[in-house]
Amino acid sequence: MSQRTRARTTGAAARPTKAADRANPANKDADAPVSGTPPAAAASALPLQPDALARALRAVASELERDPALAERVAQAINAPAGADAPGAAPARAATPEETRVPEPAPPTVGRSFKPRIVTGVADSLGPGVPDPFALREQLGEPGMREALDSLRLGSLRAILREHHLDPSGALSKLNDAEKLRAHILKATRPSGKSGKS
Amino acid sequence: MTAICIANNKGGVGKTTTAVNLAAGLARLNYKVLVVDIDGQANATYALTGRVHPAPSIYDVLVGNRKLESILWQTNEENVWLAPGDGRLQNADVELAARPGREWRLARALSGLEYHYIIIDTPPSLGVLTQNALAAANKVVVPISLTEFSLIGIDKLDAIIEDLRDQLDLDDLEIAGVVATFYEDTTTARETWGILEKKYEERLLETRIPKNLDLEKAHREHESVLSFAPNSSSGLAYMELAREVKRRVPAHSRPYNRRSGQAY
């Protein structure tokens, strides 16, 4: 086990860090009695009725509309990066385009790991048991059938091939490639003489 | 016909996974298998067909008066049929509580069916539904995950099997095997295995089902791990489990007739 790992698992994390000591002087001596009112309790002790809050916000809004310079300064403060209002920090300024640019999300990667998702299951409209691809084609046409097959997972696709004798050699059914199975079912159920392009 | 109840009052031990994959394994040994899903979560139904809470289901047979034959489906697995379950089963314990002969409703519904094996997946409780499954079964297979929690309350299942055997005159009802699931080669697993060996002796099945992502992936693809990843460690283990269960609980070709007191 590395030093870093050991530090994470031996209670070091439970001790206040030096940075935390600087941020909260009360942490300097963990055994010292805590005096004064905790900030959260102090905040909850302030009576702020909903109507009073609404009045205050209306007053702020009208002041911002009346004074564009104030509105500009408030906007700059809101857009300033986190920590800019810390004691000793530089006065607020508008964020540069570089600072406000949201990083592009990483391109999706194809992993082998299992990825949970919301499960909706096979549509009731496909009926009970193993769907009949010939009936699907007749009822839905090629585009509708393609859509229906897209909603089916490997197990159902393999079952269609098996139950409707669409893979006599059984070679295709051994593949874990749903796209190939769907394409084969579409092709095998197409009336002869049709190209399949709809 | 031989009916096997997959039971354990603890949840998350692999009951449904074992029911689905054991059924698929027995089907690969050329047996005709019916899976009966009486768990209100209906996960076996999903794993074998991709359907979520379909209706009509076994609920309509147990609580209503529908014929079992009218709800049976061919599943995605060859030679495996299904009596699907749905969410209404979660209330069935209460709805059946006051009915006379409530423990026998499943056994009566199965009467006359011709399969080699019936595999009954049960909810994680010892209520009326599980009692129905036990009353309908000849043998019980108990999946146990090799964790500390799995040993808590395991005696309750033994006690209820004994009670039912006495109350309902089910002479042959017994635990045919205890199968270790989600097996990982850890100290806890080895120690738990040792405890189970002492408790169940020869009833502890030799096959251990390893913890393996392919089991989850197979559920997601609506098929058994024997179809999805037959050569994976869990696929090979479930095939071996099917052979072991077949040796311990042989199939019979006679139609199901439990109510008369026959063994099959």
Interface residues (C-beta under 8 A of the other chain):
Chain A: S113 F114 V119 T120 G121 V122 D124 P128 G129 V130 L152 R153 L154 G155 S156 R158 A159 R162 E163 N176
Chain B: Y46 L48 T49 G50 R51 V52 P54 W73 Q74 T75 N76 E77 E78 P84 L213 E216 K217 A218 R220 E221 H222 E223 S227 F228 A229
